[in-house]
């Protein structure tokens, strides 16, 4: 007779996400996961597979919960350019805020730690970046159609520049003690939208 799970897999996945996000993949051992999740190794393997599979599931969960926020911010009716500016400023503020600065962005962390040598992680990072770029591009196309963005600006190129900026502010914000560095860069990038 099969035993029933004595833990909530959804809560365990969220807990694993938080640990991986804070410590990274390599610095998180299976023993750390057992202690943090409060479940045994066999239960982790039976429910999530290997540590790597658990990490990828945590990364998927992160994307599922964070991407809709960006979609909501950039697809509101009305003027689009203020929404783009607000997103860039939010990313800059989050990157330099004391409570989130050291964790950074889970996608960005994965891009720097695993993507160069892990095709499954790299694929998820690329999908996330394509999604962000598409949302920015759509908002900038709307802004141009509504007369908010000058006609001589290329929405695709601007969306790519903003994507790179957003990822860069996450990296610099995590490593730097100078919040002005991130804020100044964000404002300079936003000046290109005028």
BALOBA-1460 file (C-alpha; in Angstrom, 3 decimals):
// residues 194
<rec num="1" residu="x" x="0.000" y="0.000" z="0.000"/>
<rec num="2" residu="x" x="1.462" y="3.380" z="-1.023"/>
<rec num="3" residu="x" x="2.044" y="5.950" z="1.684"/>
<rec num="4" residu="x" x="0.362" y="9.307" z="1.332"/>
<rec num="5" residu="x" x="2.476" y="12.445" z="1.242"/>
<rec num="6" residu="x" x="2.752" y="14.034" z="4.654"/>
<rec num="7" residu="x" x="3.718" y="17.419" z="3.249"/>
<rec num="8" residu="x" x="2.350" y="19.945" z="0.798"/>
<rec num="9" residu="x" x="4.363" y="19.648" z="-2.450"/>
<rec num="10" residu="x" x="3.326" y="23.155" z="-3.493"/>
<rec num="11" residu="x" x="4.600" y="24.673" z="-0.234"/>
<rec num="12" residu="x" x="7.775" y="22.581" z="-0.461"/>
<rec num="13" residu="x" x="8.412" y="23.848" z="-4.005"/>
<rec num="14" residu="x" x="7.929" y="27.428" z="-2.864"/>
<rec num="15" residu="x" x="10.320" y="26.841" z="0.028"/>
<rec num="16" residu="x" x="12.898" y="25.329" z="-2.333"/>
<rec num="17" residu="x" x="12.514" y="28.308" z="-4.656"/>
<rec num="18" residu="x" x="13.255" y="30.688" z="-1.786"/>
<rec num="19" residu="x" x="16.345" y="28.731" z="-0.732"/>
<rec num="20" residu="x" x="17.739" y="28.421" z="-4.267"/>
<rec num="21" residu="x" x="16.985" y="32.093" z="-4.917"/>
<rec num="22" residu="x" x="18.838" y="33.183" z="-1.793"/>
<rec num="23" residu="x" x="21.818" y="30.803" z="-2.012"/>
<rec num="24" residu="x" x="22.080" y="29.717" z="-5.652"/>
<rec num="25" residu="x" x="22.221" y="26.236" z="-7.118"/>
<rec num="26" residu="x" x="25.781" y="25.222" z="-6.299"/>
<rec num="27" residu="x" x="25.716" y="26.585" z="-2.749"/>
<rec num="28" residu="x" x="22.533" y="24.662" z="-1.917"/>
<rec num="29" residu="x" x="23.147" y="21.036" z="-1.027"/>
<rec num="30" residu="x" x="20.558" y="18.301" z="-0.849"/>
<rec num="31" residu="x" x="21.114" y="18.316" z="2.926"/>
<rec num="32" residu="x" x="20.239" y="22.039" z="2.935"/>
<rec num="33" residu="x" x="17.048" y="21.261" z="1.044"/>
<rec num="34" residu="x" x="16.108" y="18.445" z="3.431"/>
<rec num="35" residu="x" x="16.576" y="20.759" z="6.416"/>
<rec num="36" residu="x" x="14.883" y="23.777" z="4.829"/>
<rec num="37" residu="x" x="11.908" y="21.884" z="3.423"/>
<rec num="38" residu="x" x="11.537" y="19.650" z="6.470"/>
<rec num="39" residu="x" x="11.093" y="16.534" z="4.346"/>
<rec num="40" residu="x" x="13.316" y="13.533" z="3.691"/>
<rec num="41" residu="x" x="15.558" y="12.913" z="0.696"/>
<rec num="42" residu="x" x="13.368" y="10.088" z="-0.529"/>
<rec num="43" residu="x" x="10.344" y="12.395" z="-0.525"/>
<rec num="44" residu="x" x="12.263" y="15.061" z="-2.422"/>
<rec num="45" residu="x" x="13.370" y="12.533" z="-5.045"/>
<rec num="46" residu="x" x="9.921" y="10.925" z="-5.300"/>
<rec num="47" residu="x" x="8.112" y="14.254" z="-5.641"/>
<rec num="48" residu="x" x="10.541" y="16.466" z="-7.543"/>
<rec num="49" residu="x" x="13.270" y="14.236" z="-8.941"/>
<rec num="50" residu="x" x="16.898" y="15.279" z="-8.634"/>
<rec num="51" residu="x" x="18.186" y="18.519" z="-7.122"/>
<rec num="52" residu="x" x="18.554" y="19.835" z="-10.673"/>
<rec num="53" residu="x" x="14.954" y="18.963" z="-11.548"/>
<rec num="54" residu="x" x="13.786" y="20.633" z="-8.349"/>
<rec num="55" residu="x" x="15.777" y="23.743" z="-9.241"/>
<rec num="56" residu="x" x="14.208" y="23.876" z="-12.718"/>
<rec num="57" residu="x" x="10.727" y="23.445" z="-11.226"/>
<rec num="58" residu="x" x="11.487" y="26.269" z="-8.789"/>
<rec num="59" residu="x" x="12.651" y="28.436" z="-11.694"/>
<rec num="60" residu="x" x="9.418" y="27.667" z="-13.560"/>
<rec num="61" residu="x" x="7.416" y="28.623" z="-10.458"/>
<rec num="62" residu="x" x="9.317" y="31.914" z="-10.206"/>
<rec num="63" residu="x" x="8.510" y="32.735" z="-13.825"/>
<rec num="64" residu="x" x="4.856" y="31.777" z="-13.393"/>
<rec num="65" residu="x" x="4.481" y="34.150" z="-10.458"/>
<rec num="66" residu="x" x="6.610" y="37.077" z="-11.660"/>
<rec num="67" residu="x" x="5.820" y="37.323" z="-15.380"/>
<rec num="68" residu="x" x="2.098" y="38.081" z="-14.879"/>
<rec num="69" residu="x" x="3.027" y="41.118" z="-12.756"/>
<rec num="70" residu="x" x="5.025" y="42.573" z="-15.638"/>
<rec num="71" residu="x" x="2.265" y="41.744" z="-18.111"/>
<rec num="72" residu="x" x="-0.256" y="43.591" z="-15.955"/>
<rec num="73" residu="x" x="2.015" y="46.620" z="-15.593"/>
<rec num="74" residu="x" x="2.763" y="46.924" z="-19.312"/>
<rec num="75" residu="x" x="-0.661" y="46.137" z="-20.756"/>
<rec num="76" residu="x" x="-2.852" y="48.596" z="-18.897"/>
<rec num="77" residu="x" x="-5.129" y="50.678" z="-21.123"/>
<rec num="78" residu="x" x="-4.131" y="54.267" z="-21.719"/>
<rec num="79" residu="x" x="-0.682" y="55.785" z="-22.153"/>
<rec num="80" residu="x" x="1.999" y="53.103" z="-22.494"/>
<rec num="81" residu="x" x="5.214" y="55.067" z="-22.023"/>
<rec num="82" residu="x" x="4.542" y="55.938" z="-18.357"/>
<rec num="83" residu="x" x="4.080" y="52.203" z="-17.692"/>
<rec num="84" residu="x" x="7.443" y="51.399" z="-19.312"/>
<rec num="85" residu="x" x="9.111" y="54.125" z="-17.256"/>
<rec num="86" residu="x" x="7.455" y="52.828" z="-14.084"/>
<rec num="87" residu="x" x="8.692" y="49.279" z="-14.756"/>
<rec num="88" residu="x" x="12.274" y="50.453" z="-15.281"/>
<rec num="89" residu="x" x="12.148" y="52.549" z="-12.120"/>
<rec num="90" residu="x" x="10.614" y="49.661" z="-10.161"/>
<rec num="91" residu="x" x="13.392" y="47.314" z="-11.254"/>
<rec num="92" residu="x" x="15.996" y="49.910" z="-10.252"/>
<rec num="93" residu="x" x="14.340" y="50.478" z="-6.867"/>
<rec num="94" residu="x" x="14.053" y="46.742" z="-6.174"/>
<rec num="95" residu="x" x="17.666" y="46.167" z="-7.213"/>
<rec num="96" residu="x" x="18.887" y="48.671" z="-4.640"/>
<rec num="97" residu="x" x="16.366" y="48.029" z="-1.847"/>
<rec num="98" residu="x" x="17.944" y="46.620" z="1.292"/>
<rec num="99" residu="x" x="15.501" y="43.719" z="1.653"/>
<rec num="100" residu="x" x="15.855" y="42.314" z="-1.863"/>
<rec num="101" residu="x" x="19.260" y="43.517" z="-2.988"/>
<rec num="102" residu="x" x="21.288" y="40.499" z="-1.953"/>
<rec num="103" residu="x" x="18.866" y="37.990" z="-3.473"/>
<rec num="104" residu="x" x="18.687" y="39.695" z="-6.836"/>
<rec num="105" residu="x" x="16.478" y="38.242" z="-9.540"/>
<rec num="106" residu="x" x="16.210" y="34.459" z="-9.735"/>
<rec num="107" residu="x" x="16.308" y="34.539" z="-13.563"/>
<rec num="108" residu="x" x="19.373" y="36.791" z="-13.574"/>
<rec num="109" residu="x" x="21.047" y="34.657" z="-10.921"/>
<rec num="110" residu="x" x="20.407" y="31.573" z="-13.040"/>
<rec num="111" residu="x" x="21.731" y="33.333" z="-16.142"/>
<rec num="112" residu="x" x="25.033" y="34.061" z="-14.436"/>
<rec num="113" residu="x" x="25.417" y="30.833" z="-12.483"/>
<rec num="114" residu="x" x="23.979" y="28.017" z="-14.611"/>
<rec num="115" residu="x" x="23.040" y="29.169" z="-18.121"/>
<rec num="116" residu="x" x="26.596" y="29.125" z="-19.530"/>
<rec num="117" residu="x" x="26.862" y="25.356" z="-18.963"/>
<rec num="118" residu="x" x="23.311" y="24.109" z="-18.364"/>
<rec num="119" residu="x" x="21.123" y="23.971" z="-21.499"/>
<rec num="120" residu="x" x="17.872" y="23.413" z="-19.572"/>
<rec num="121" residu="x" x="18.502" y="26.443" z="-17.365"/>
<rec num="122" residu="x" x="19.689" y="28.504" z="-20.353"/>
<rec num="123" residu="x" x="16.483" y="27.668" z="-22.244"/>
<rec num="124" residu="x" x="14.339" y="28.882" z="-19.330"/>
<rec num="125" residu="x" x="16.355" y="32.082" z="-19.001"/>
<rec num="126" residu="x" x="16.026" y="32.748" z="-22.739"/>
<rec num="127" residu="x" x="12.267" y="32.120" z="-22.659"/>
<rec num="128" residu="x" x="11.907" y="34.555" z="-19.765"/>
<rec num="129" residu="x" x="13.995" y="37.203" z="-21.521"/>
<rec num="130" residu="x" x="12.042" y="36.763" z="-24.764"/>
<rec num="131" residu="x" x="8.828" y="37.230" z="-22.801"/>
<rec num="132" residu="x" x="10.072" y="40.418" z="-21.125"/>
<rec num="133" residu="x" x="11.392" y="41.765" z="-24.435"/>
<rec num="134" residu="x" x="8.051" y="41.021" z="-26.128"/>
<rec num="135" residu="x" x="6.108" y="42.809" z="-23.378"/>
<rec num="136" residu="x" x="8.399" y="45.844" z="-23.592"/>
<rec num="137" residu="x" x="8.254" y="45.832" z="-27.391"/>
<rec num="138" residu="x" x="4.448" y="45.682" z="-27.391"/>
<rec num="139" residu="x" x="4.228" y="48.558" z="-24.925"/>
<rec num="140" residu="x" x="6.675" y="50.646" z="-26.961"/>
<rec num="141" residu="x" x="4.788" y="49.932" z="-30.208"/>
<rec num="142" residu="x" x="1.602" y="51.108" z="-28.475"/>
<rec num="143" residu="x" x="3.424" y="54.185" z="-27.176"/>
<rec num="144" residu="x" x="4.597" y="55.012" z="-30.695"/>
<rec num="145" residu="x" x="1.119" y="54.469" z="-32.159"/>
<rec num="146" residu="x" x="-0.320" y="56.783" z="-29.500"/>
<rec num="147" residu="x" x="2.245" y="59.501" z="-30.269"/>
<rec num="148" residu="x" x="4.145" y="59.098" z="-26.984"/>
<rec num="149" residu="x" x="7.340" y="57.759" z="-28.559"/>
<rec num="150" residu="x" x="9.000" y="59.603" z="-31.450"/>
<rec num="151" residu="x" x="8.579" y="57.978" z="-34.869"/>
<rec num="152" residu="x" x="12.349" y="57.754" z="-35.391"/>
<rec num="153" residu="x" x="12.737" y="55.343" z="-32.471"/>
<rec num="154" residu="x" x="12.833" y="51.595" z="-33.100"/>
<rec num="155" residu="x" x="10.613" y="49.855" z="-30.508"/>
<rec num="156" residu="x" x="12.374" y="46.481" z="-30.980"/>
<rec num="157" residu="x" x="15.849" y="47.932" z="-30.383"/>
<rec num="158" residu="x" x="14.616" y="49.967" z="-27.428"/>
<rec num="159" residu="x" x="12.941" y="46.876" z="-25.939"/>
<rec num="160" residu="x" x="16.213" y="44.947" z="-26.228"/>
<rec num="161" residu="x" x="18.164" y="47.793" z="-24.661"/>
<rec num="162" residu="x" x="15.697" y="47.948" z="-21.776"/>
<rec num="163" residu="x" x="15.848" y="44.176" z="-21.279"/>
<rec num="164" residu="x" x="19.643" y="44.342" z="-21.030"/>
<rec num="165" residu="x" x="19.357" y="47.333" z="-18.691"/>
<rec num="166" residu="x" x="16.846" y="45.538" z="-16.438"/>
<rec num="167" residu="x" x="19.092" y="42.491" z="-16.174"/>
<rec num="168" residu="x" x="22.138" y="44.698" z="-15.635"/>
<rec num="169" residu="x" x="20.549" y="46.678" z="-12.828"/>
<rec num="170" residu="x" x="19.784" y="43.374" z="-11.105"/>
<rec num="171" residu="x" x="23.438" y="42.328" z="-11.270"/>
<rec num="172" residu="x" x="24.899" y="45.717" z="-10.324"/>
<rec num="173" residu="x" x="22.271" y="46.285" z="-7.634"/>
<rec num="174" residu="x" x="23.148" y="42.967" z="-6.039"/>
<rec num="175" residu="x" x="26.883" y="43.633" z="-6.023"/>
<rec num="176" residu="x" x="27.128" y="47.387" z="-5.473"/>
<rec num="177" residu="x" x="26.616" y="49.455" z="-2.349"/>
<rec num="178" residu="x" x="25.981" y="52.562" z="-4.458"/>
<rec num="179" residu="x" x="22.271" y="52.826" z="-5.331"/>
<rec num="180" residu="x" x="22.930" y="55.985" z="-7.361"/>
<rec num="181" residu="x" x="24.847" y="53.897" z="-9.898"/>
<rec num="182" residu="x" x="21.694" y="51.910" z="-10.715"/>
<rec num="183" residu="x" x="19.278" y="54.849" z="-10.510"/>
<rec num="184" residu="x" x="21.457" y="57.040" z="-12.737"/>
<rec num="185" residu="x" x="21.783" y="54.300" z="-15.367"/>
<rec num="186" residu="x" x="18.029" y="53.708" z="-15.368"/>
<rec num="187" residu="x" x="17.265" y="57.405" z="-15.780"/>
<rec num="188" residu="x" x="19.831" y="57.756" z="-18.573"/>
<rec num="189" residu="x" x="18.236" y="54.829" z="-20.413"/>
<rec num="190" residu="x" x="14.782" y="56.342" z="-19.951"/>
<rec num="191" residu="x" x="16.034" y="59.574" z="-21.537"/>
<rec num="192" residu="x" x="16.352" y="57.610" z="-24.786"/>
<rec num="193" residu="x" x="12.563" y="57.326" z="-24.834"/>
<rec num="194" residu="x" x="12.086" y="61.111" z="-25.066"/>
